[in-house]
């Protein structure tokens, strides 16, 4: 059955449910009409009450009445804020409905105002509308504690311990002087505490366990004192610092506190002050306190401006304890349309933090951005990251890019080399060989920062050409791991040719003589040892005389 077709029928249909008392989320499942049918009826084209999308107006909510209790979270979130007043009449709300209600209370312009402006009367007016402990305005805790203690004393005088949601719990309690406290104990319990703490005794114990401020409330005067926060431990710092004071003096407080426990207090109270989103302007003054942030904290930060990114990457505020923090911050910044890793961003992030980013993010850097940025120290990067940065740098600082000359020279100019130095840790062998022929005289600190696998494949002559006038310094670095490994792969005879006294190279391989050669050599040696000495030129003594005579005869003729 569909109620739509005529306006009177439709209104009568919805109004029939509006008169049902104690209609709740849980009771919906026991009605003959399922919740999805209610949503379908609301948006039906032929229905005079037809709702556009999931946005239910003030007037439509009045027609729905208690049927509002059957709306799902999407309708609650998109409807007029008047929906809160209708939901207050529901006996109970589902978890999704409760979450939607809390989102409206914390983010939209309701008659209750922002949590920071609430009073105990506001809590009473909220009725059964849910609010988690995380979002509860802590500036109300002192007054609420006093209220609950008074109510607790009244309850403990009873012969039986009342239970929450029981009809036995009185809606009002009186102070010892007989004045009405004006606050519903069950309402306060349902607002403030998670389910597992919802008994009157537990409420008292929970609030009673909160540390009291014994050092004196922190005000702007204390904050501006040069000794602040001397005398406060983290517990007292938390107990004595109000959210309002923190908001008004955030920069001064974050500049003075030290230690992750104090920083954590600041972040927790900021989450109370800004339960949904913390603006760029607030994030920019977090200072060292930002280093204590969890990923959940960072996800609430607005990081849309370069000034925000720069403030979070300041080195003098301390190092980040996890690469996940840096990744989350940069990811938040890059998720904003138009933001990229330009030269300003690279200058802000710096080489150390850049090395904490994924290779997929580093690869998005444009050569023009690197060309305009300051030199980055990337020694902490992985080899894969260094190689990615080298490829970008080569496009940015090659002689072709610098001079706009398309003609390749086969060498690297001194200017190009100087700009490339920071990124040579990712250079391949081909580029290093080109440097060897470019007369650049690489210093040893740069040499040992090269990829070790590239160095190991360089010849002695290539290293000699690479180091140039700095060759003699190689002796000083011979115990460096990179240099020592390279030396061990070279022939000692080649190393000796450098003339700088390097030792530890390989000996030249000598071929073993064959068995036939050895036998021939042995026979010759034996013959030489047994032959008698002969005359001059190896001839017999008479032979020389006969030759002389024959020569004389030939000469005379």
C-alpha positions in Angstrom: 0.0 0.0 0.0 1.3 3.5 -0.9 -0.2 6.5 0.9 0.5 8.7 -2.1 -2.1 9.7 -4.6 -3.8 12.7 -2.9 -2.6 15.2 -0.4 -5.2 14.4 2.3 -4.4 10.7 2.1 -0.7 11.3 2.3 -0.9 13.6 5.2 -3.3 11.3 7.1 -0.9 8.4 6.5 2.1 10.1 8.0 0.0 11.8 10.7 -1.3 8.4 11.8 2.2 7.5 12.9 2.9 10.9 14.3 0.5 10.2 17.2 2.2 7.0 18.2 3.9 7.5 21.6 7.4 6.3 22.2 8.2 5.5 18.6 11.8 4.5 18.4 14.4 3.2 16.0 14.1 -0.3 17.5 10.3 -0.3 17.3 10.5 0.4 13.6 11.4 -3.2 12.9 8.1 -4.3 14.6 5.9 -2.1 12.4 4.2 -3.3 9.3 5.9 -0.8 7.1 9.7 -1.2 6.8 12.1 1.8 7.0 13.0 1.6 3.3 9.3 1.9 2.4 9.1 5.1 4.5 12.1 6.5 2.6 10.5 5.5 -0.8 7.2 7.1 0.2 9.0 10.3 1.1 10.6 10.7 -2.3 7.7 9.3 -4.4 7.0 11.7 -7.3 3.2 11.2 -7.0 3.3 12.0 -3.3 2.4 15.5 -2.3 4.9 15.2 0.5 7.6 14.2 -2.0 11.0 15.0 -0.6 13.8 16.2 -2.9 16.7 13.8 -2.5 17.2 13.3 1.2 16.6 16.9 2.3 13.5 17.0 4.5 12.3 20.6 5.2 11.0 22.0 8.5 7.4 21.8 7.3 7.8 18.3 6.1 9.3 17.3 9.5 6.2 18.6 11.2 4.0 16.5 9.0 6.2 13.4 9.7 6.1 14.0 13.4 7.3 10.8 15.3 7.8 9.2 11.9 11.1 11.1 12.0 12.4 8.4 14.3 12.3 6.1 11.3 14.6 8.2 9.1 18.1 6.8 8.4 21.3 8.7 8.9 21.5 10.1 5.4 18.1 11.8 5.8 19.1 13.1 9.3 22.3 14.6 8.0 20.7 16.4 5.1 17.5 17.6 6.6 16.7 20.9 8.3 18.4 21.2 11.8 14.8 21.1 13.1 15.2 17.4 12.8 17.0 17.4 16.2 13.8 18.5 17.9 11.8 15.7 16.4 14.5 13.1 17.3 14.4 14.2 20.9 11.0 12.7 21.1 12.2 9.3 20.0 12.6 6.6 22.7 16.0 5.5 21.4 18.2 6.0 18.3 20.3 3.5 16.4 24.1 4.0 16.3 24.0 5.4 12.8 21.2 7.9 13.8 23.2 8.8 16.9 26.3 9.5 14.9 24.4 11.7 12.5 22.9 13.7 15.4 26.3 14.3 16.9 27.7 15.4 13.5 24.9 18.0 13.3 25.4 19.2 16.8 29.2 19.7 16.2 29.2 21.0 12.7 26.0 22.8 11.9 24.4 26.0 13.0 21.8 24.8 15.5 19.8 26.6 18.2 22.2 25.0 20.8 25.3 26.9 19.4 28.8 25.4 19.4 29.9 23.1 22.2 32.3 25.7 23.5 29.3 28.0 24.4 27.2 25.4 26.1 26.0 25.6 29.6 24.4 23.1 31.9 21.0 24.4 30.8 22.1 23.6 27.2 22.7 20.0 28.3 19.2 19.8 29.8 17.7 21.2 26.6 19.5 18.6 24.6 17.4 15.9 26.3 18.3 12.4 25.0 20.3 13.6 22.0 23.6 11.6 22.1 27.0 13.1 22.6 30.2 11.1 23.1 32.8 11.7 25.8 35.3 12.6 23.1 33.1 15.6 21.9 31.9 16.6 25.3 32.8 20.3 26.2 35.2 19.9 29.0 34.6 23.5 30.3 31.3 22.1 31.7 33.0 19.3 33.7 33.5 21.3 37.0 29.9 22.4 37.2 28.7 19.0 36.0 30.8 17.3 38.6 29.3 19.4 41.4 25.8 18.6 40.0 26.4 14.9 39.8 28.0 14.7 43.3 24.9 16.4 44.7 22.7 14.0 42.8 24.8 11.1 44.0 24.4 12.0 47.6 20.6 12.2 47.1 20.6 8.8 45.4 22.7 7.0 48.0 20.1 8.0 50.6 17.6 5.7 48.9 17.2 2.1 50.2 17.9 0.7 46.7 20.5 1.6 44.1 18.6 2.9 41.1 19.5 1.8 37.6 19.9 3.9 34.5 16.9 4.1 32.2 14.8 2.8 35.1 11.6 4.6 36.1 13.0 4.7 39.6 15.6 7.3 38.7 14.1 10.7 39.7 14.1 13.2 36.9 15.2 16.0 39.2 17.4 16.1 42.3 17.8 18.7 44.9 20.8 20.2 46.6 21.0 20.0 50.4 19.4 23.4 50.7 16.4 22.2 48.8 17.0 24.1 45.5 16.3 22.2 42.3 19.5 21.5 40.4 17.7 21.9 37.1 19.5 19.0 35.5 18.3 15.6 34.7 20.7 12.9 36.1 19.7 10.3 33.5 20.1 12.9 30.7 23.6 13.8 31.9 24.5 10.2 32.2 23.4 9.4 28.6 25.1 12.5 27.3 28.5 12.1 28.9 29.4 8.5 29.4 29.8 5.4 27.3 27.3 2.6 27.9 29.6 0.5 30.1 29.7 3.4 32.7 26.1 4.2 32.8 25.1 3.7 36.4 24.7 6.4 38.9 27.6 5.1 41.0 29.9 4.8 38.0 29.1 8.4 37.0 30.2 9.6 40.4 33.3 7.4 40.4 34.3 8.4 36.9 34.0 12.2 37.5 35.5 11.9 41.0 38.6 10.3 39.5 39.3 13.3 37.3 42.4 15.1 38.7 41.7 18.4 40.4 43.7 21.5 39.6 45.8 22.2 42.6 48.5 24.5 41.0 46.0 27.2 40.0 44.1 27.6 36.7 46.4 28.6 33.8 45.6 32.0 32.4 47.2 34.3 30.0 49.2 35.8 32.8 50.8 32.4 33.7 51.4 31.6 30.0 53.3 34.9 29.5 55.5 34.2 32.5 59.0 33.3 31.5 59.0 30.4 34.0 55.9 28.7 32.5 55.1 25.8 32.7 57.6 25.3 35.5 55.8 23.6 38.5 53.2 21.8 36.3 53.5 18.2 35.6 51.5 16.8 32.7 48.5 15.9 34.9 48.3 19.3 36.5 48.9 21.0 33.1 45.9 19.1 31.8 43.7 19.8 34.8 44.5 23.5 35.0 44.4 24.4 31.3 41.0 25.2 29.9 40.2 24.7 26.2 39.4 28.4 26.0 42.7 29.5 27.4 44.5 27.1 25.0 42.7 28.5 22.0 43.5 32.1 23.0 47.2 31.4 23.7 48.0 28.5 21.5 51.1 29.9 19.9 52.6 31.0 23.2 51.8 27.6 24.9 53.1 25.4 22.1 56.3 27.5 22.0 57.1 26.9 25.7 56.0 23.3 26.5 58.4 20.4 26.0 57.9 16.7 26.2 55.4 14.5 24.4 53.1 14.2 27.4 52.5 18.0 27.5 52.2 18.1 23.7 49.6 15.3 23.9 47.5 17.4 26.3 47.5 20.3 23.9 46.4 18.1 21.0 43.7 16.4 23.0 42.3 19.7 24.1 42.4 21.1 20.5 40.4 18.0 19.5 37.8 19.0 22.1 37.8 22.6 20.9 37.6 21.6 17.2 35.9 18.2 17.1 35.6 18.0 13.3 38.3 20.0 11.5 41.3 22.1 12.7 41.9 25.0 10.4 45.1 25.9 8.6 45.6 28.9 10.8 45.5 26.8 14.0 47.7 24.1 12.5 50.3 26.7 11.6 51.0 27.5 15.2 51.2 24.0 16.6 55.0 24.1 16.6 56.7 21.3 18.4 53.4 19.9 19.6 52.6 18.7 16.1 55.3 16.0 16.5 53.1 14.2 19.1 50.3 13.9 16.6 48.8 10.6 15.6 47.6 9.9 12.1 44.0 10.3 13.4 45.0 13.8 14.6 46.6 14.7 11.2 43.5 13.5 9.3 41.5 16.3 11.1 44.0 19.0 10.1 43.4 21.3 7.2 46.7 21.4 5.2 45.7 23.3 2.2 48.2 26.2 2.2 51.9 26.2 1.5 52.4 28.2 4.8 50.8 25.3 6.7 53.0 22.8 5.1 56.1 24.9 5.8 55.2 25.4 9.4 54.8 21.6 9.9 58.2 20.9 8.2 60.3 23.4 10.2 63.4 21.5 11.4 63.8 23.5 14.5 60.5 22.2 15.8 62.0 18.7 16.0 62.1 15.6 13.9 59.0 13.6 13.1 59.0 10.3 15.0 57.4 8.3 12.1 57.6 8.5 8.3 53.8 7.8 8.4 53.3 11.3 9.9 55.2 13.0 7.0 53.4 10.9 4.4 50.1 11.8 5.9 50.9 15.5 6.0 52.2 15.7 2.4 49.3 13.5 1.2 46.8 15.9 2.8 48.5 18.8 1.1 48.7 17.1 -2.3 45.0 16.0 -2.1 44.0 19.7 -2.5 43.3 20.6 -6.1 46.2 22.7 -7.6 48.8 21.7 -5.0 51.9 19.9 -6.1 55.5 19.4 -5.2 56.7 22.6 -6.6 60.0 24.5 -5.7 58.4 26.1 -2.7 57.1 22.8 -1.4 60.5 21.2 -1.9 62.2 24.0 0.0 59.7 23.5 2.8 59.9 19.7 3.0 63.7 19.5 2.6 65.8 16.5 1.6 65.4 14.6 4.9 61.7 14.6 4.9 61.6 14.1 1.2 63.3 10.8 1.7 60.4 9.6 3.9 57.9 9.8 1.0 57.0 7.0 -1.3 58.7 6.7 -4.6 55.4 7.2 -6.4 55.2 10.7 -4.8 58.8 11.6 -5.5 58.4 10.7 -9.1 55.8 13.4 -9.5 58.4 16.2 -9.0 58.9 18.1 -12.2 62.4 19.0 -13.5 61.5 22.7 -13.5 60.5 22.5 -9.8 63.9 20.9 -8.9 65.7 23.5 -11.1 64.1 26.3 -9.1 64.5 24.7 -5.6 67.4 24.9 -3.3 69.9 21.9 -3.4 68.4 19.0 -1.4 70.4 16.7 0.8 69.1 13.2 -0.1 71.8 11.1 1.5 69.2 9.4 3.7 67.1 8.3 0.7 67.0 4.7 -0.5 68.9 3.8 -3.6 65.6 3.7 -5.6 64.7 7.2 -4.4 68.2 8.5 -5.3 67.9 7.1 -8.8 64.5 8.7 -9.3 65.8 12.1 -8.1 68.9 11.7 -10.2 66.8 11.2 -13.3 64.8 14.3 -12.5 67.9 16.3 -11.8 69.6 15.2 -15.0 66.6 16.6 -16.9 66.9 19.8 -14.9 70.6 20.4 -14.8 72.0 18.8 -18.0 74.0 21.2 -20.2 71.3 20.8 -22.8 68.7 22.0 -20.3 70.9 24.8 -19.0 72.1 26.2 -22.3 69.1 25.2 -24.5 71.7 23.7 -26.8 70.5 20.6 -28.5 74.0 19.6 -29.5 75.5 16.8 -27.3 79.2 17.3 -26.3 79.9 14.0 -24.7 81.2 15.7 -21.5 79.6 17.5 -18.5 80.4 21.2 -17.8 81.6 22.3 -14.4 78.4 24.3 -13.9 76.2 21.3 -14.6 78.3 19.1 -12.4 78.1 21.5 -9.4 74.3 21.6 -9.7 74.1 17.8 -9.9 76.3 17.0 -6.9 73.5 16.6 -4.4 71.8 13.9 -6.6 74.9 11.9 -7.8 74.1 9.1 -5.4 71.6 7.9 -8.0 73.9 8.3 -11.0 74.5 5.3 -13.3 77.8 4.0 -14.5 77.5 5.7 -17.9 77.1 9.1 -16.4 80.0 8.6 -14.0 82.2 7.5 -16.9 81.2 10.7 -18.7 82.3 12.7 -15.6 85.6 10.9 -15.7 86.3 12.4 -19.1 85.0 15.8 -18.2 87.9 17.1 -16.0 85.8 17.9 -13.0 88.0 16.7 -10.2 85.4 15.1 -7.9 86.0 15.5 -4.2 86.3 12.3 -2.1 83.1 13.0 0.0 81.1 13.0 -3.3 83.0 9.9 -4.6 82.1 7.8 -1.6 78.4 8.9 -1.9 78.1 7.3 -5.3 76.2 4.1 -5.8 78.7 1.4 -4.5 77.8 -1.0 -7.4 78.7 1.8 -9.9 82.1 2.5 -8.1 83.0 -1.2 -8.1 82.7 -1.3 -11.9 85.1 1.7 -12.5 88.6 1.0 -13.7 91.7 2.5 -12.2 92.1 4.9 -15.1 88.5 6.0 -14.8 88.8 6.8 -11.1 92.0 8.7 -11.8 90.2 10.8 -14.4 87.2 11.2 -12.1 89.2 12.5 -9.1 91.7 14.5 -11.1 93.6 16.9 -8.8 92.0 15.1 -5.7 93.5 11.8 -6.6 96.0 11.9 -3.7 93.2 12.2 -1.2 92.2 8.6 -2.2 94.9 7.4 0.1 93.4 9.1 3.0 90.0 7.4 2.4 91.5 3.9 1.7 89.8 2.5 4.8 86.4 3.8 3.8 84.1 0.8 2.9 83.4 2.1 -0.6 87.1 2.7 -1.4 88.3 -0.5 0.3 85.8 -2.6 -1.7 86.9 -0.9 -4.9 90.6 -1.4 -4.2 90.1 -5.1 -3.5 88.7 -5.5 -7.0 91.7 -3.8 -8.8 95.1 -5.3 -9.8 97.7 -4.1 -7.4 100.0 -3.4 -10.4 97.4 -0.9 -11.7 97.0 0.7 -8.2 100.8 1.0 -8.0 100.6 3.0 -11.3 98.7 5.7 -9.4 101.7 6.4 -7.3 99.8 7.2 -4.1 100.7 4.1 -2.1 97.4 2.2 -2.2 97.6 -1.4 -1.1 95.2 -4.4 -1.0 94.7 -5.0 -4.7 94.7 -8.3 -6.5 97.9 -9.9 -7.5 98.4 -10.6 -11.3 97.6 -14.1 -12.3 100.6 -16.2 -13.5 100.2 -19.1 -16.0 101.7 -22.6 -14.9 104.2 -24.0 -17.5 103.0 -27.0 -19.7 104.6 -30.5 -19.2 106.2 -30.6 -22.7 107.9 -27.2 -22.2 109.1 -28.3 -18.8 110.6 -31.5 -20.3 112.3 -29.6 -23.1 113.8 -27.2 -20.7 115.0 -30.0 -18.5 116.7 -31.8 -21.4 118.5 -28.6 -22.5 119.7 -28.0 -19.1 121.1 -31.5 -18.8 122.9 -31.3 -22.2 124.5 -28.0 -21.3 125.7 -29.4 -18.0 127.5 -32.5 -19.7 129.1 -30.8 -22.9 132.8 -30.0 -22.6 133.9 -26.4 -23.2 134.9 -25.8 -26.8 137.2 -23.3 -28.5 136.4 -19.9 -29.8 133.0 -19.7 -31.4 132.3 -23.3 -30.5 134.7 -24.6 -33.1 137.5 -27.2 -32.7 141.0 -25.6 -32.4 142.2 -26.6 -35.9 139.1 -25.3 -37.6 139.9 -21.6 -36.9 143.5 -22.0 -38.3 142.2 -23.6 -41.5 139.7 -20.8 -41.9 142.3 -18.1 -41.5 144.5 -19.8 -44.1 141.7 -20.1 -46.6 140.7 -16.5 -46.0 144.3 -15.4 -46.7 144.4 -17.4 -49.9 141.1 -16.0 -51.1 142.3 -12.5 -50.3 145.5 -12.8 -52.3 143.7 -13.9 -55.4 
